């Protein structure tokens, strides 16, 4: 596709606005889009919108599920008949989706430290998350992260190489286990105590021809904190640190809150991934 054709493409990105820090995401998305234009990557017609119902979701090419209270977001989504449309968006149509903190929990196929019936999951990431792994809200903290994936941002005029990202963790989850990319993983996870699972879904046949659902990719880990937590059953090497960012095909998740930092770099990177996905679907 040539640059002239790219300039004619409209891209709509939604932010689920049922609860949580959705407005902060919208503001950083607008800032990120301005940076992309300055980088001469694209001259697209960007639309960023709050999403509260199925019709608004259907108009989106990509979606962010913000930080907040995962149980509250799940409950409101259930009451507003949004759970199934969200599962279709993420797991059947496989449109680009990013979840931050509570959003990461909702996008996991399995979440522990959760009472049965107390939480509904959307799914899309073959992971088990440990909810509130880092403790209560008063134990929130910030950490400087080296995020290698930011070094690969395309274009000119926005050098992200070797710049630490100041991340904010508030009652944050952690990826406790990477699950195999096989059918029926939910059945085994359902047997784990205090664990809820997302219902399985089959990817749309046309989408499956363009998207390969590979294993989960670890995008970032926080060194040295897992070993400080006692009485926490982990299935990962403590020396490897806590997994706090992952990606699998169209789905990206972070334990922390980029939307609360004012730093648009991850939003810039993610919008670039959205553009690649939109272009791929248009072929």
C-alpha positions in Angstrom: 0.0 0.0 0.0 1.5 3.4 -1.0 1.7 6.4 1.2 -1.1 8.2 -0.6 -3.4 5.3 0.0 -2.4 5.2 3.7 -3.3 8.9 4.0 -6.9 8.1 3.1 -7.3 5.5 5.8 -9.4 6.4 8.9 -8.5 4.7 12.1 -10.8 4.7 15.2 -9.5 3.7 18.6 -11.8 3.2 21.5 -11.2 3.3 25.2 -13.6 1.3 27.3 -15.3 3.9 29.5 -17.3 1.8 32.0 -15.0 2.6 34.9 -11.4 3.7 35.6 -8.8 5.9 34.0 -10.3 6.1 30.5 -10.0 9.9 30.0 -6.3 9.8 30.7 -5.8 7.2 27.9 -7.7 9.4 25.5 -5.5 12.4 26.2 -2.3 10.4 25.7 -3.7 8.8 22.5 -4.2 12.3 21.1 -0.7 13.3 22.1 0.7 10.1 20.5 -1.1 10.7 17.2 0.4 14.1 17.0 3.9 12.6 17.5 3.2 10.0 14.7 2.3 12.8 12.3 5.6 14.6 13.2 7.5 11.4 12.5 6.1 11.5 9.0 4.9 8.0 9.4 1.2 8.6 8.6 -1.3 11.2 7.9 -4.3 9.3 9.0 -7.7 10.5 10.2 -7.5 9.5 13.8 -10.6 9.2 15.9 -10.4 8.5 19.7 -13.6 7.8 21.4 -15.0 6.5 24.7 -16.8 3.2 24.4 -19.8 2.3 26.5 -22.0 0.2 24.3 -21.9 -2.4 21.5 -22.5 0.1 18.7 -19.6 2.3 19.8 -17.4 -0.8 20.1 -18.3 -2.0 16.6 -17.1 1.2 15.1 -13.6 0.7 16.5 -10.5 -0.7 14.8 -8.7 -1.1 18.2 -9.5 -0.8 21.9 -7.9 0.0 25.2 -9.2 -1.4 28.5 -8.0 1.0 31.2 -6.9 0.6 34.7 -9.5 0.8 37.5 -11.3 -1.9 39.4 -11.5 -5.1 37.3 -14.4 -6.4 39.2 -16.4 -3.2 38.7 -15.6 -3.0 35.0 -16.6 -6.6 34.6 -19.9 -6.0 36.5 -20.8 -2.9 34.5 -19.9 -4.7 31.3 -22.2 -7.6 32.2 -25.1 -5.4 33.2 -24.8 -3.4 29.9 -24.5 -6.5 27.8 -21.0 -5.7 26.7 -19.1 -8.9 27.8 -19.9 -10.9 24.7 -19.3 -8.1 22.3 -15.9 -7.5 24.0 -15.0 -11.2 23.7 -16.0 -11.2 20.1 -13.8 -8.1 19.5 -10.8 -9.5 21.2 -10.9 -13.3 20.6 -13.1 -13.8 17.5 -12.3 -10.8 15.4 -8.8 -10.4 17.0 -8.7 -6.6 16.8 -5.8 -4.8 18.5 -6.5 -4.5 22.2 -4.4 -3.2 25.1 -5.2 -3.6 28.7 -3.6 -1.7 31.6 -3.6 -3.1 35.2 -7.3 -4.0 35.6 -7.4 -4.3 31.8 -4.7 -6.9 31.9 -6.7 -8.9 34.4 -9.8 -8.8 32.2 -7.8 -9.9 29.2 -6.2 -12.9 30.9 -7.6 -16.4 30.3 -7.2 -17.2 34.0 -7.1 -15.0 37.1 -6.4 -16.3 40.6 -7.1 -14.9 44.1 -10.6 -14.5 42.8 -13.8 -16.1 44.2 -15.9 -18.1 41.8 -18.7 -15.9 40.5 -17.0 -12.7 41.6 -15.4 -11.7 38.3 -16.0 -12.3 34.6 -13.0 -12.3 32.3 -12.8 -11.4 28.6 -9.7 -13.4 27.8 -7.4 -13.2 24.8 -4.0 -13.7 26.6 -2.9 -17.2 27.4 -1.8 -16.3 30.9 -2.8 -16.6 34.5 -2.6 -13.4 36.5 -2.2 -12.9 40.2 -4.5 -10.1 41.2 -3.2 -7.4 43.5 0.2 -9.1 43.6 2.0 -6.0 44.8 -0.4 -5.4 47.7 -2.9 -2.8 48.7 -3.2 0.7 47.4 -1.1 2.2 50.1 1.7 -0.1 48.8 1.6 1.4 45.4 5.0 2.3 43.9 6.9 3.6 40.9 9.7 1.9 39.1 12.0 2.9 36.2 11.7 0.3 33.4 13.9 -0.6 30.6 11.5 -1.4 27.8 13.4 -2.8 24.8 10.3 -2.8 22.6 10.3 1.0 22.6 13.6 1.0 20.8 12.0 -0.4 17.7 9.6 2.4 17.1 9.5 3.2 13.4 10.1 6.6 11.8 12.1 9.7 12.4 12.4 12.4 15.0 11.4 10.4 18.1 14.4 8.5 19.6 13.2 6.2 22.3 16.5 4.2 22.6 17.6 3.4 26.1 15.2 5.8 27.8 13.8 4.4 31.0 10.0 4.5 31.4 8.8 5.6 34.8 6.0 3.2 35.5 3.2 3.5 38.1 1.9 0.4 39.9 -1.3 0.6 41.9 -2.7 -2.6 43.3 -1.1 -4.1 40.3 -1.4 -7.7 39.0 1.5 -9.8 37.8 1.6 -12.5 35.2 2.0 -15.6 37.3 2.1 -18.2 34.6 2.3 -18.4 30.8 -0.3 -20.9 29.6 0.2 -23.1 26.5 -1.4 -22.0 23.3 -3.7 -25.1 23.0 -7.4 -25.7 23.0 -8.9 -26.4 26.3 -6.4 -24.7 28.6 -9.4 -23.2 30.5 -10.5 -26.6 31.7 -7.2 -27.2 33.6 -7.1 -23.7 35.0 -10.7 -24.0 36.3 -9.4 -26.6 38.7 -7.0 -24.2 40.4 -8.3 -22.9 43.7 -9.7 -19.4 43.8 -9.3 -19.0 40.0 -11.7 -17.9 37.4 -11.4 -18.4 33.7 -12.5 -16.8 30.5 -14.9 -18.7 28.2 -13.2 -20.1 25.1 -13.9 -18.6 21.7 -13.0 -19.6 18.1 -11.3 -17.1 15.9 -13.1 -15.9 12.8 -12.0 -18.0 9.8 -11.2 -15.0 7.6 -9.1 -13.4 10.4 -7.3 -16.7 11.1 -5.9 -16.6 7.6 -4.1 -13.3 8.5 -3.3 -13.7 12.2 -1.1 -16.4 13.7 -2.0 -16.9 17.3 1.5 -17.8 18.6 2.7 -18.2 22.2 2.7 -15.3 24.7 5.7 -13.0 24.3 7.2 -11.4 27.5 7.6 -7.7 26.8 8.9 -6.6 30.3 9.7 -7.9 33.7 10.4 -6.1 37.0 13.6 -7.6 38.5 14.1 -8.5 42.0 10.6 -8.1 43.6 9.2 -11.7 43.4 11.7 -13.0 45.9 10.6 -10.4 48.5 7.1 -11.7 48.6 6.4 -14.5 51.1 3.6 -17.1 50.9 3.0 -16.5 47.2 2.9 -19.6 45.1 4.6 -18.6 41.9 5.3 -20.8 38.9 8.2 -18.7 37.5 11.8 -18.5 38.4 12.1 -15.8 41.1 15.4 -14.6 39.7 13.6 -13.8 36.4 11.5 -11.1 38.1 7.9 -10.3 37.8 6.4 -10.4 34.3 4.6 -7.0 33.9 4.0 -6.7 30.2 3.0 -9.4 27.6 1.8 -9.6 24.1 0.1 -12.3 22.1 -0.9 -11.6 18.5 -3.4 -8.7 18.7 -3.5 -8.4 22.5 -1.1 -6.4 24.7 -1.2 -6.1 28.4 0.7 -4.1 31.1 0.5 -4.4 34.9 1.3 -0.7 35.3 -0.5 2.5 34.3 1.2 4.3 31.4 -1.9 6.5 31.2 -1.1 8.1 34.5 2.5 9.2 33.6 2.0 11.8 30.9 4.6 9.9 28.9 3.2 9.0 25.5 5.9 6.6 24.3 4.1 3.3 24.9 0.9 4.8 23.3 3.0 5.8 20.3 4.4 2.3 20.0 1.0 0.7 20.4 -0.6 3.0 17.8 2.1 1.9 15.4 1.1 -1.7 16.0 -2.5 -0.7 15.4 -1.6 0.8 12.1 0.2 -2.4 11.0 -2.8 -4.5 11.9 -5.2 -2.1 10.1 -3.1 -2.2 7.0 -2.8 -6.0 7.1 -6.6 -6.4 7.4 -7.1 -4.1 4.4 -5.0 -6.3 2.1 
